[in-house]
Amino acid sequence: MSTKNVMIVGVGGQGSLLASKLLGRLLLDEGYDVKVSEVHGMSQRGGSVVTYVRYGEHVYSPVIDKGEADVIVSFELLEAARWLPFLKKDGTVVTNIQQIDPMPVITGAMEYPAELVEKMKAAGAKVDALDCLALAEEAGSSKAVNIVLMGRLSHYFDMPEEAWMKAMEAIVPAKFLEMNKKAFELGKNA
């Protein structure tokens, strides 16, 4: 099996690290060699955060270069567009449609770019965009956007839902487990 590459991108504090741990655990449990690398920007100041998850029979490096990502999972639209050069030609972007203004937009120096989903599609990406924040709130917490995204991502993996649940049970604290399972289902079935 060739190595597959998933990038998880977002803004600090959105739960991208938990999402990468869940995905990494799932892939390990399924018998893959897995490498996970976290790259932080100014995450505690609302800056960009990216995590690389690479898996296959033998994975030698945790780093994903431009044009290598099979899937980009994005917590925020502008982050999806920012990391698009890393997507393979026939790759998929699974993104939350939420928009979080970066500092240049907050200060008025720039405007938030319009029609990002359409622009990513025009660039050749397959885009699966949904309102993960609304689904997370329906599950019980706005902080469950990460698990809603993992539920959506599960469409692109040939693995049983039970495997996802087993991985979630291993990494999510028990008091949040039922809410996260609901968030996963909502994302999967949206």
Residue frames as a rotation matrix with the C-alpha (Angstrom) as fourth column:
MET 1
0.579 0.815 0.000 0.00
0.815 -0.579 0.000 0.00
0.000 0.000 -1.000 0.00
SER 2
-0.244 -0.632 0.736 1.28
0.548 -0.716 -0.432 3.43
0.800 0.298 0.521 -0.87
THR 3
-0.721 -0.075 -0.689 1.52
0.654 -0.402 -0.641 6.06
-0.229 -0.913 0.338 1.84
LYS 4
0.181 0.833 0.523 -1.58
0.758 -0.457 0.466 8.23
0.627 0.312 -0.714 2.27
ASN 5
-0.824 -0.555 -0.111 -1.44
0.531 -0.688 -0.495 11.78
0.198 -0.467 0.862 3.56
VAL 6
0.368 0.928 0.051 -3.99
0.787 -0.340 0.514 13.76
0.495 -0.149 -0.856 5.56
MET 7
-0.814 -0.515 0.268 -3.50
0.306 -0.774 -0.554 17.37
0.493 -0.369 0.788 6.67
ILE 8
0.274 0.847 -0.456 -5.63
0.938 -0.131 0.320 18.74
0.211 -0.515 -0.831 9.49
VAL 9
-0.730 -0.546 0.412 -5.63
0.511 -0.836 -0.201 22.54
0.453 0.064 0.889 9.48
GLY 10
0.439 0.893 -0.103 -7.30
0.767 -0.312 0.561 25.17
0.469 -0.325 -0.821 11.58
VAL 11
0.109 -0.284 0.953 -6.94
-0.346 -0.909 -0.231 27.98
0.932 -0.305 -0.198 14.04
GLY 12
-0.818 -0.555 -0.150 -5.53
-0.043 0.320 -0.947 27.52
0.573 -0.768 -0.285 17.53
GLY 13
-0.809 0.458 0.369 -7.99
-0.461 -0.105 -0.881 26.23
-0.365 -0.883 0.296 20.09
GLN 14
-0.041 0.858 -0.512 -10.33
-0.991 0.033 0.133 24.45
0.131 0.513 0.848 17.67
GLY 15
0.422 0.214 0.881 -9.37
-0.547 0.835 0.059 20.91
-0.723 -0.507 0.470 18.62
SER 16
0.626 -0.214 -0.750 -7.26
-0.697 0.276 -0.661 19.94
0.349 0.937 0.023 15.63
LEU 17
-0.488 -0.866 0.111 -4.77
-0.818 0.410 -0.402 18.11
0.303 -0.287 -0.909 17.88
LEU 18
-0.290 0.481 0.827 -7.49
-0.497 0.663 -0.560 15.87
-0.818 -0.573 0.047 19.32
ALA 19
0.749 0.576 -0.328 -8.72
-0.550 0.262 -0.793 15.19
-0.371 0.774 0.513 15.78
SER 20
0.205 -0.757 -0.620 -5.22
-0.797 0.238 -0.554 14.15
0.567 0.608 -0.555 14.71
LYS 21
-0.674 -0.406 0.618 -4.88
-0.715 0.569 -0.406 11.89
-0.187 -0.715 -0.673 17.77
LEU 22
0.210 0.845 0.491 -8.21
-0.474 0.527 -0.705 10.24
-0.855 -0.085 0.511 16.95
LEU 23
0.801 0.077 -0.593 -7.21
-0.594 0.217 -0.775 9.66
0.069 0.973 0.219 13.34
GLY 24
-0.195 -0.967 -0.165 -3.75
-0.856 0.249 -0.453 8.42
0.479 0.053 -0.876 14.33
ARG 25
-0.513 0.064 0.856 -5.22
-0.653 0.618 -0.437 6.01
-0.558 -0.783 -0.275 16.88
LEU 26
0.597 0.800 0.061 -7.76
-0.499 0.430 -0.753 4.68
-0.628 0.419 0.656 14.38
LEU 27
0.628 -0.395 -0.671 -5.04
-0.661 0.185 -0.728 4.02
0.411 0.900 -0.145 11.79
LEU 28
-0.512 -0.812 0.280 -2.72
-0.831 0.387 -0.399 2.36
0.216 -0.438 -0.873 14.33
ASP 29
-0.203 0.539 0.817 -5.55
-0.571 0.613 -0.546 0.14
-0.795 -0.578 0.183 15.52
GLU 30
0.815 0.560 -0.150 -6.20
-0.408 0.371 -0.834 -0.84
-0.412 0.741 0.531 11.90
GLY 31
0.627 -0.609 0.486 -2.60
0.500 0.793 0.349 -2.02
-0.597 0.024 0.802 11.52
TYR 32
0.792 -0.333 0.511 -0.99
0.339 -0.455 -0.823 0.84
0.507 0.826 -0.247 9.60
ASP 33
-0.307 -0.863 -0.401 2.40
0.949 -0.307 -0.066 2.40
-0.066 -0.401 0.914 10.19
VAL 34
0.686 0.646 0.335 1.47
0.634 -0.757 0.158 5.95
0.356 0.104 -0.929 11.22
LYS 35
-0.581 -0.777 -0.241 3.43
0.811 -0.531 -0.243 9.17
0.061 -0.337 0.939 11.62
VAL 36
0.641 0.759 0.112 1.81
0.723 -0.647 0.243 12.28
0.258 -0.075 -0.963 13.09
SER 37
-0.558 -0.826 -0.076 3.52
0.820 -0.535 -0.204 15.65
0.128 -0.176 0.976 13.14
GLU 38
0.582 0.743 -0.330 2.12
0.793 -0.609 0.025 18.79
-0.183 -0.276 -0.944 14.75
VAL 39
-0.566 -0.683 0.461 3.20
0.752 -0.658 -0.051 22.14
0.338 0.318 0.886 13.39
HIS 40
0.307 0.681 -0.665 2.07
0.885 -0.462 -0.064 25.09
-0.350 -0.569 -0.744 15.47
GLY 41
-0.139 -0.263 0.955 1.89
0.453 -0.874 -0.174 28.69
0.880 0.409 0.241 14.40
MET 42
-0.891 -0.038 0.452 0.75
-0.337 -0.613 -0.715 31.23
0.305 -0.789 0.534 16.94
SER 43
-0.486 0.741 -0.463 -1.92
0.403 0.660 0.634 28.78
0.775 0.122 -0.620 17.99
GLN 44
-0.315 0.371 -0.874 -2.62
0.935 -0.038 -0.354 30.40
-0.165 -0.928 -0.334 21.34
ARG 45
-0.632 0.080 -0.771 -3.18
-0.027 -0.996 -0.081 33.71
-0.774 -0.030 0.632 19.60
GLY 46
0.439 0.898 -0.014 -5.69
-0.125 0.046 -0.991 32.36
-0.890 0.437 0.132 17.09
GLY 47
-0.134 -0.590 -0.796 -3.02
-0.916 -0.233 0.327 31.62
-0.378 0.773 -0.509 14.50
SER 48
0.433 0.271 -0.860 -2.76
-0.770 0.607 -0.196 28.78
0.469 0.747 0.471 12.03
VAL 49
-0.119 -0.413 0.903 -2.25
-0.694 0.685 0.222 25.20
-0.710 -0.600 -0.368 13.25
VAL 50
0.390 0.212 -0.896 -1.49
-0.834 0.495 -0.246 22.25
0.391 0.843 0.370 10.96
THR 51
0.037 -0.337 0.941 -1.06
-0.588 0.754 0.293 18.57
-0.808 -0.564 -0.170 11.71
TYR 52
-0.170 -0.163 -0.972 0.23
-0.914 0.394 0.093 15.97
0.368 0.904 -0.216 9.28
VAL 53
0.205 0.213 0.955 -1.04
-0.529 0.845 -0.075 12.39
-0.823 -0.490 0.285 9.49
ARG 54
-0.073 -0.316 -0.946 0.73
-0.957 0.289 -0.022 9.92
0.281 0.904 -0.324 7.19
TYR 55
0.111 0.160 0.981 -0.08
-0.577 0.814 -0.068 6.23
-0.809 -0.558 0.183 7.07
GLY 56
0.462 0.016 -0.887 0.69
-0.808 0.421 -0.413 3.15
0.367 0.907 0.207 5.03
GLU 57
0.842 -0.211 -0.497 2.72
0.253 0.967 0.018 -0.05
0.477 -0.141 0.868 5.14
HIS 58
0.026 -0.865 -0.501 5.97
0.987 -0.057 0.149 1.80
-0.158 -0.498 0.853 5.89
VAL 59
0.854 0.224 0.469 6.07
0.298 -0.950 -0.088 5.54
0.426 0.215 -0.879 6.62
TYR 60
0.068 -0.965 -0.252 9.50
0.945 0.144 -0.295 7.09
0.321 -0.218 0.922 7.00
SER 61
-0.918 -0.369 0.142 8.75
0.322 -0.907 -0.272 10.78
0.229 -0.204 0.952 7.49
PRO 62
-0.275 0.865 -0.420 5.91
0.798 -0.038 -0.601 12.66
-0.536 -0.501 -0.680 9.19
VAL 63
-0.451 0.005 -0.892 6.12
-0.135 -0.989 0.063 15.63
-0.882 0.149 0.447 6.80
ILE 64
0.304 0.601 0.739 3.74
0.810 0.246 -0.533 16.29
-0.502 0.760 -0.412 3.89
ASP 65
-0.738 -0.603 -0.304 5.10
0.305 -0.699 0.647 18.44
-0.602 0.385 0.699 1.06
LYS 66
-0.233 0.629 -0.741 3.21
-0.694 -0.642 -0.326 20.55
-0.681 0.439 0.586 -1.47
GLY 67
-0.069 0.335 -0.940 1.08
-0.952 0.261 0.163 18.46
0.300 0.905 0.301 -3.80
GLU 68
-0.802 -0.374 -0.466 1.11
-0.258 0.920 -0.296 15.36
0.539 -0.117 -0.834 -1.55
ALA 69
-0.750 0.534 0.389 -2.01
-0.409 0.087 -0.908 15.57
-0.519 -0.841 0.153 0.63
ASP 70
-0.827 0.559 0.063 -4.77
0.471 0.627 0.621 13.14
0.307 0.543 -0.782 -0.32
VAL 71
0.336 0.941 -0.039 -7.16
0.745 -0.240 0.623 14.96
0.577 -0.238 -0.782 2.02
ILE 72
-0.854 -0.399 0.335 -7.12
0.089 -0.746 -0.660 18.31
0.513 -0.534 0.672 3.78
VAL 73
0.127 0.848 -0.514 -9.46
0.905 0.113 0.410 18.52
0.406 -0.518 -0.753 6.77
SER 74
-0.740 -0.424 0.522 -10.08
0.284 -0.901 -0.328 22.15
0.609 -0.095 0.787 7.64
PHE 75
-0.370 0.548 -0.750 -11.75
0.893 -0.011 -0.449 23.72
-0.254 -0.836 -0.485 10.65
GLU 76
0.191 0.322 -0.927 -12.09
0.134 -0.944 -0.300 27.07
-0.972 -0.067 -0.224 8.88
LEU 77
0.863 0.319 0.393 -12.54
0.389 0.078 -0.918 28.15
-0.323 0.945 -0.056 5.24
LEU 78
0.792 -0.592 -0.147 -9.56
-0.597 -0.702 -0.388 30.47
0.127 0.396 -0.910 4.87
GLU 79
-0.004 -0.795 0.607 -7.25
-0.698 0.436 0.567 27.82
-0.716 -0.422 -0.557 6.36
ALA 80
0.416 0.208 0.885 -8.52
0.388 0.840 -0.380 25.34
-0.822 0.502 0.269 3.74
ALA 81
0.984 -0.018 0.179 -7.68
0.155 -0.419 -0.894 27.82
0.091 0.908 -0.410 0.98
ARG 82
0.573 -0.813 0.107 -4.31
-0.803 -0.530 0.272 28.70
-0.165 -0.242 -0.956 2.53
TRP 83
-0.180 -0.660 0.729 -3.15
-0.504 0.698 0.508 25.07
-0.845 -0.276 -0.459 2.54
LEU 84
0.778 0.628 0.032 -4.65
-0.276 0.387 -0.880 24.14
-0.564 0.676 0.475 -0.86
PRO 85
0.373 -0.687 -0.623 -1.20
-0.881 -0.053 -0.469 24.02
0.289 0.724 -0.626 -2.60
PHE 86
-0.561 -0.595 0.575 -0.46
-0.766 0.637 -0.088 20.93
-0.314 -0.490 -0.813 -0.46
LEU 87
0.299 0.795 0.528 -3.41
-0.408 0.606 -0.682 19.01
-0.863 -0.011 0.506 -1.95
LYS 88
-0.644 -0.419 0.640 -2.84
0.315 0.617 0.721 16.35
-0.697 0.666 -0.266 -4.64
LYS 89
-0.941 0.233 -0.244 -4.32
-0.327 -0.449 0.832 16.99
0.084 0.863 0.498 -8.05
ASP 90
-0.289 0.876 -0.386 -7.31
-0.053 0.388 0.920 14.69
0.956 0.287 -0.066 -7.36
GLY 91
-0.876 -0.200 -0.439 -7.44
0.397 0.217 -0.892 15.42
0.274 -0.955 -0.111 -3.62
THR 92
0.160 0.987 -0.006 -10.37
0.612 -0.095 0.785 16.24
0.774 -0.129 -0.620 -1.38
VAL 93
-0.859 -0.260 0.441 -10.95
-0.154 -0.690 -0.707 19.11
0.488 -0.675 0.553 1.04
VAL 94
0.049 0.835 -0.548 -13.31
0.791 0.302 0.532 18.35
0.610 -0.459 -0.646 3.93
THR 95
-0.842 -0.473 0.257 -14.07
0.293 -0.803 -0.518 21.73
0.452 -0.361 0.816 5.48
ASN 96
-0.120 0.705 -0.699 -16.17
0.862 -0.275 -0.426 23.51
-0.493 -0.653 -0.575 8.01
ILE 97
0.113 0.206 0.972 -17.79
0.800 -0.600 0.034 26.58
0.590 0.773 -0.232 6.42
GLN 98
0.738 0.136 -0.661 -17.12
0.603 -0.574 0.555 28.66
-0.304 -0.808 -0.505 9.53
GLN 99
0.301 -0.638 0.709 -15.14
0.445 -0.563 -0.696 31.86
0.843 0.525 0.114 8.99
ILE 100
0.626 -0.235 -0.744 -12.79
0.692 -0.271 0.669 33.12
-0.359 -0.933 -0.008 11.69
ASP 101
0.937 -0.215 0.275 -11.32
-0.016 -0.813 -0.581 36.51
0.349 0.540 -0.766 10.92
PRO 102
0.188 -0.941 -0.281 -7.52
0.954 0.243 -0.175 36.60
0.233 -0.235 0.944 10.97
MET 103
-0.054 -0.263 -0.963 -5.79
0.710 -0.688 0.148 39.63
-0.702 -0.676 0.224 12.47
PRO 104
-0.946 -0.323 0.025 -5.48
0.252 -0.687 0.682 41.59
-0.203 0.651 0.731 9.15
VAL 105
-0.361 0.896 0.257 -9.27
0.487 -0.054 0.872 41.33
0.795 0.440 -0.417 8.74
ILE 106
0.288 0.448 -0.847 -9.91
0.957 -0.106 0.269 42.26
0.031 -0.888 -0.459 12.38
THR 107
-0.314 -0.518 -0.796 -7.72
0.564 -0.776 0.283 45.37
-0.763 -0.360 0.536 12.07
GLY 108
0.656 0.664 -0.359 -9.36
0.083 -0.535 -0.840 46.37
-0.750 0.521 -0.406 8.78
ALA 109
-0.248 -0.845 -0.474 -6.18
-0.537 -0.287 0.793 45.98
-0.806 0.452 -0.383 6.71
MET 110
-0.956 -0.015 -0.292 -7.82
-0.256 0.525 0.811 43.29
0.141 0.851 -0.506 4.55
GLU 111
0.063 0.993 0.097 -11.24
-0.997 0.067 -0.040 41.81
-0.047 -0.094 0.994 3.81
TYR 112
-0.230 -0.046 0.972 -12.11
-0.244 0.970 -0.012 38.15
-0.942 -0.240 -0.235 4.33
PRO 113
-0.905 -0.173 -0.388 -11.95
-0.408 0.096 0.908 36.55
-0.120 0.980 -0.158 0.86
ALA 114
0.051 0.999 0.021 -15.33
-0.830 0.053 -0.555 35.79
-0.555 0.011 0.832 -0.71
GLU 115
0.766 0.481 -0.426 -16.52
-0.643 0.584 -0.496 32.57
0.010 0.653 0.757 -2.39
LEU 116
-0.192 -0.943 0.272 -13.68
-0.933 0.261 0.247 30.39
-0.304 -0.207 -0.930 -1.08
VAL 117
0.023 0.248 0.969 -15.49
-0.039 0.968 -0.247 27.09
-0.999 -0.032 0.032 -1.70
GLU 118
0.925 0.368 0.089 -16.08
0.092 0.009 -0.996 28.05
-0.367 0.930 -0.025 -5.33
LYS 119
0.533 -0.800 -0.275 -12.46
-0.841 -0.466 -0.275 29.19
0.092 0.377 -0.921 -5.71
MET 120
-0.293 -0.636 0.714 -11.12
-0.671 0.669 0.321 25.91
-0.682 -0.385 -0.622 -4.30
LYS 121
0.372 0.505 0.779 -13.38
0.251 0.753 -0.608 23.93
-0.894 0.421 0.153 -6.67
ALA 122
0.966 -0.025 -0.256 -12.20
-0.240 -0.443 -0.864 26.08
-0.092 0.896 -0.434 -9.59
ALA 123
0.115 -0.993 0.021 -8.62
-0.987 -0.111 0.115 25.21
-0.112 -0.034 -0.993 -8.60
GLY 124
-0.148 -0.123 -0.981 -9.49
-0.589 0.808 -0.012 21.53
0.794 0.577 -0.192 -9.08
ALA 125
-0.939 -0.198 0.280 -10.17
-0.341 0.461 -0.819 20.41
0.033 -0.865 -0.501 -5.51
LYS 126
-0.174 0.892 -0.418 -13.08
0.368 0.453 0.812 18.17
0.913 -0.012 -0.407 -4.58
VAL 127
-0.845 -0.125 0.519 -14.68
-0.345 -0.615 -0.709 20.15
0.408 -0.778 0.477 -1.75
ASP 128
-0.080 0.778 -0.623 -16.97
0.650 0.515 0.559 18.68
0.756 -0.360 -0.546 0.90
ALA 129
-0.873 -0.232 0.429 -18.11
-0.068 -0.813 -0.578 21.73
0.482 -0.534 0.694 2.89
LEU 130
0.094 0.933 -0.347 -20.59
0.571 0.235 0.787 21.72
0.816 -0.272 -0.511 5.74
ASP 131
0.151 0.075 0.986 -21.62
-0.566 -0.811 0.149 23.77
0.811 -0.580 -0.080 8.75
CYS 132
-0.212 -0.356 -0.910 -19.77
0.420 0.808 -0.414 21.79
0.882 -0.470 -0.022 11.41
LEU 133
-0.952 -0.134 0.275 -20.34
-0.159 -0.554 -0.817 24.42
0.262 -0.822 0.507 14.08
ALA 134
-0.140 0.978 0.158 -24.14
-0.949 -0.178 0.261 24.07
0.283 -0.113 0.952 13.84
LEU 135
0.395 0.257 -0.882 -23.83
-0.185 0.963 0.198 20.28
0.900 0.085 0.428 13.97
ALA 136
-0.598 -0.681 -0.422 -21.47
0.345 0.256 -0.903 20.46
0.723 -0.686 0.082 16.96
GLU 137
-0.793 0.378 0.479 -23.91
-0.598 -0.637 -0.487 22.70
0.121 -0.672 0.731 18.81
GLU 138
0.259 0.907 -0.333 -26.69
-0.794 0.396 0.461 20.22
0.550 0.145 0.823 17.98
ALA 139
0.105 -0.320 -0.942 -24.52
0.232 0.929 -0.290 17.49
0.967 -0.188 0.172 19.53
GLY 140
0.738 0.290 -0.610 -24.16
0.636 0.004 0.771 19.54
0.226 -0.957 -0.182 22.71
SER 141
0.423 -0.633 -0.649 -21.04
0.339 -0.553 0.761 21.70
-0.841 -0.541 -0.020 22.41
SER 142
0.934 -0.139 -0.328 -19.48
-0.346 -0.570 -0.745 24.11
-0.083 0.810 -0.580 19.94
LYS 143
0.063 -0.985 0.162 -16.16
-0.887 0.019 0.462 22.47
-0.458 -0.172 -0.872 20.86
ALA 144
0.097 0.039 0.995 -17.19
0.062 0.997 -0.045 19.26
-0.993 0.066 0.094 19.08
VAL 145
0.669 0.088 -0.738 -16.48
-0.669 -0.362 -0.649 20.69
-0.324 0.928 -0.183 15.60
ASN 146
-0.369 -0.914 -0.168 -13.38
-0.915 0.325 0.239 18.49
-0.163 0.242 -0.956 15.48
ILE 147
-0.686 0.139 0.714 -15.38
-0.031 0.975 -0.220 15.30
-0.726 -0.174 -0.665 15.92
VAL 148
0.535 0.832 -0.148 -18.06
-0.114 -0.103 -0.988 16.43
-0.837 0.545 0.039 13.45
LEU 149
0.343 -0.506 -0.791 -15.23
-0.933 -0.282 -0.224 16.81
-0.110 0.815 -0.569 10.93
MET 150
-0.732 -0.614 0.295 -13.91
-0.595 0.787 0.163 13.34
-0.332 -0.056 -0.942 11.77
GLY 151
-0.083 0.801 0.593 -17.41
0.114 0.599 -0.793 11.94
-0.990 0.002 -0.140 11.17
ARG 152
0.761 0.334 -0.556 -17.43
-0.444 -0.357 -0.822 13.60
-0.473 0.873 -0.123 7.77
LEU 153
-0.106 -0.918 -0.383 -13.89
-0.990 0.060 0.130 12.39
-0.097 0.393 -0.915 7.06
SER 154
-0.356 -0.027 0.934 -14.99
-0.321 0.942 -0.095 8.80
-0.878 -0.333 -0.344 7.76
HIS 155
0.749 0.659 -0.062 -16.70
-0.232 0.174 -0.957 8.82
-0.620 0.731 0.284 4.32
TYR 156
0.627 -0.580 -0.520 -13.25
-0.722 -0.181 -0.668 8.82
0.293 0.794 -0.532 2.73
PHE 157
-0.553 -0.760 0.340 -11.91
-0.832 0.521 -0.189 5.84
-0.033 -0.388 -0.921 4.70
ASP 158
0.153 0.563 -0.812 -12.85
-0.493 0.756 0.431 2.22
0.857 0.334 0.393 4.15
MET 159
-0.889 -0.408 -0.209 -13.05
0.013 0.435 -0.900 1.42
0.458 -0.803 -0.381 7.85
PRO 160
-0.099 0.924 -0.370 -16.01
0.705 0.327 0.629 0.32
0.702 -0.199 -0.684 9.95
GLU 161
0.280 0.320 0.905 -17.68
-0.306 -0.864 0.400 2.84
0.910 -0.389 -0.144 12.21
GLU 162
0.959 0.071 -0.273 -16.94
0.210 0.469 0.858 0.53
0.189 -0.880 0.435 15.16
ALA 163
0.117 -0.991 -0.065 -13.22
0.955 0.131 -0.268 1.16
0.274 -0.031 0.961 14.60
TRP 164
-0.287 -0.139 0.948 -13.77
0.106 -0.988 -0.112 4.92
0.952 0.069 0.298 14.81
MET 165
0.667 0.630 0.399 -15.80
-0.352 -0.206 0.913 4.47
0.657 -0.749 0.084 18.01
LYS 166
0.751 -0.460 -0.474 -13.11
0.646 0.661 0.382 2.25
0.138 -0.593 0.793 19.56
ALA 167
-0.295 -0.893 0.340 -10.45
0.781 -0.430 -0.453 4.88
0.551 0.132 0.824 18.80
MET 168
-0.046 0.366 0.929 -12.68
-0.229 -0.909 0.347 7.61
0.972 -0.197 0.126 20.23
GLU 169
0.900 0.415 -0.133 -13.27
-0.006 0.315 0.949 5.63
0.436 -0.853 0.286 23.41
ALA 170
0.381 -0.847 -0.369 -9.50
0.903 0.427 -0.047 5.34
0.197 -0.315 0.928 23.82
ILE 171
-0.585 -0.767 0.264 -8.75
0.722 -0.640 -0.260 9.07
0.369 0.038 0.929 23.63
VAL 172
-0.244 0.573 0.782 -11.87
-0.202 -0.819 0.537 11.04
0.948 -0.027 0.316 24.62
PRO 173
-0.947 -0.064 0.315 -12.55
-0.317 0.041 -0.947 11.50
0.048 -0.997 -0.059 28.36
ALA 174
-0.758 0.647 -0.083 -15.56
0.649 0.761 0.005 9.42
0.067 -0.050 -0.997 29.45
LYS 175
-0.266 0.712 -0.650 -17.63
0.468 -0.494 -0.733 12.45
-0.842 -0.500 -0.202 30.46
PHE 176
-0.189 0.159 -0.969 -17.50
-0.659 -0.752 0.006 13.78
-0.728 0.640 0.247 26.87
LEU 177
-0.874 -0.326 0.361 -17.80
-0.017 0.763 0.647 10.46
-0.486 0.559 -0.672 25.04
GLU 178
-0.156 0.892 0.424 -21.56
0.791 0.371 -0.487 10.36
-0.592 0.259 -0.763 24.33
MET 179
0.558 0.331 -0.761 -21.60
-0.058 -0.899 -0.434 13.95
-0.827 0.286 -0.483 23.09
ASN 180
-0.320 -0.780 -0.538 -18.63
-0.701 -0.187 0.688 13.22
-0.637 0.598 -0.486 20.82
LYS 181
-0.759 0.134 0.637 -20.26
0.384 0.882 0.272 10.06
-0.526 0.451 -0.721 19.47
LYS 182
0.363 0.932 -0.007 -23.34
0.627 -0.250 -0.738 12.13
-0.689 0.263 -0.675 18.62
ALA 183
0.358 -0.310 -0.881 -21.13
-0.496 -0.863 0.102 14.77
-0.791 0.400 -0.463 16.94
PHE 184
-0.742 -0.653 0.150 -19.43
-0.278 0.504 0.818 12.04
-0.610 0.565 -0.556 14.88
GLU 185
-0.390 0.689 0.610 -22.81
0.746 0.625 -0.229 10.67
-0.540 0.366 -0.758 13.74
LEU 186
0.577 0.634 -0.516 -24.08
0.256 -0.740 -0.622 14.13
-0.776 0.227 -0.589 12.82
GLY 187
-0.030 -0.694 -0.719 -20.98
-0.690 -0.506 0.518 14.81
-0.724 0.512 -0.463 10.75
LYS 188
-0.827 -0.298 0.476 -21.10
0.032 0.822 0.569 11.42
-0.561 0.486 -0.670 9.10
ASN 189
-0.311 0.828 0.467 -24.79
0.870 0.445 -0.210 11.68
-0.382 0.341 -0.859 8.20
ALA 190
-0.119 0.274 -0.954 -24.92
-0.016 -0.961 -0.275 15.38
-0.993 -0.017 0.119 7.24
